[in-house]
């Protein structure tokens, strides 16, 4: 019989590096900014706070189950998962590593704030093609393969691609 | 007061649930693939919104009813959604003109509710307002495209608007629950919100070369549980599994 192992919050965070977005598995929940807080209570129980990306995001249940499974394997059985709604999730919480990983697999990361004069004058900010980096791109649909992405097309290299929407 | 609070949040949840159920009917039937995906994603956002609101309504009520009990185990007369949400989808113009009218309404409403004295409701609103803004952009685009499109699309969008307009009175007229919630700082001033809604919607419809129908008779009763003949069928489909196999899980 094994006795539960006492973990500290940092050790739990390391374990949670294995929990990924089931729809974009290159991203961990920490990369995504879905993982908001980890704490270990006096009785050894672990509390994990997560914030949903979209109200109807079907991945949240899987993410919660995966958190339990990972911690269970580390013999940490007293787990509380708290869903925190405020402040609401924003793509600003994506880590720089997450943005680089998205580009690597051909998904354009959310646009960042800009001081481009054209944009400040009301022109739409152009999304760069993740393949050839051209800014000559056009939206095809406001929704792509998942709720958090839109579908674009590059007019230079003709590649269709997903764009991770700003929210 | 607490009963009005429950009713208010429950109605918001019912609007999201019933509209989400309607939108999901397009899944696999939309005119082309990108729209099919967009419609299903929009439906999903509404159902997610409904889950949060109904869970919160259940907590306010304090009688142990969770989101599932409220969604699947209430009868028609206990639903407080606006009638416009339950109307059959009609053609694509009807679905998207309705969606536009409601998306703009929800964007304004949730924006105002982020300042609600009910902190949980304010948190749900902060999440929902971002999605509503996004939905309004898409449905607004379609209204422009249909209205300022071909003779056929213009005629269909105008016909949709003519029918839908007589269901918008409910959205804009506060009742006792709205007034009690406004007094408690939980809900915004609905008349003020409605005026802003009309302003935005009428400008956009004009840009889409659609004419706003004259203000005449308005349908009502959804908030009091007096629904159209379509509501029973919608609930029959949505609730069938839980009614036939109570407590079933998968």
Interface residues (C-beta under 8 A of the other chain):
Chain A: X52 X54 X55 X56 X57 X58 X85 X86 X87 X88 X89 X140 X141 X142 X143 X144 X145 X146 X147 X151 X165 X167
Chain B: X34 X35 X37 X38 X41 X42 X43 X44 X45 X46 X47 X48 X49 X51 X52 X119 X120 X122 X123 X124 X126 X127 X128 X130 X131 X134 X137 X138 X141
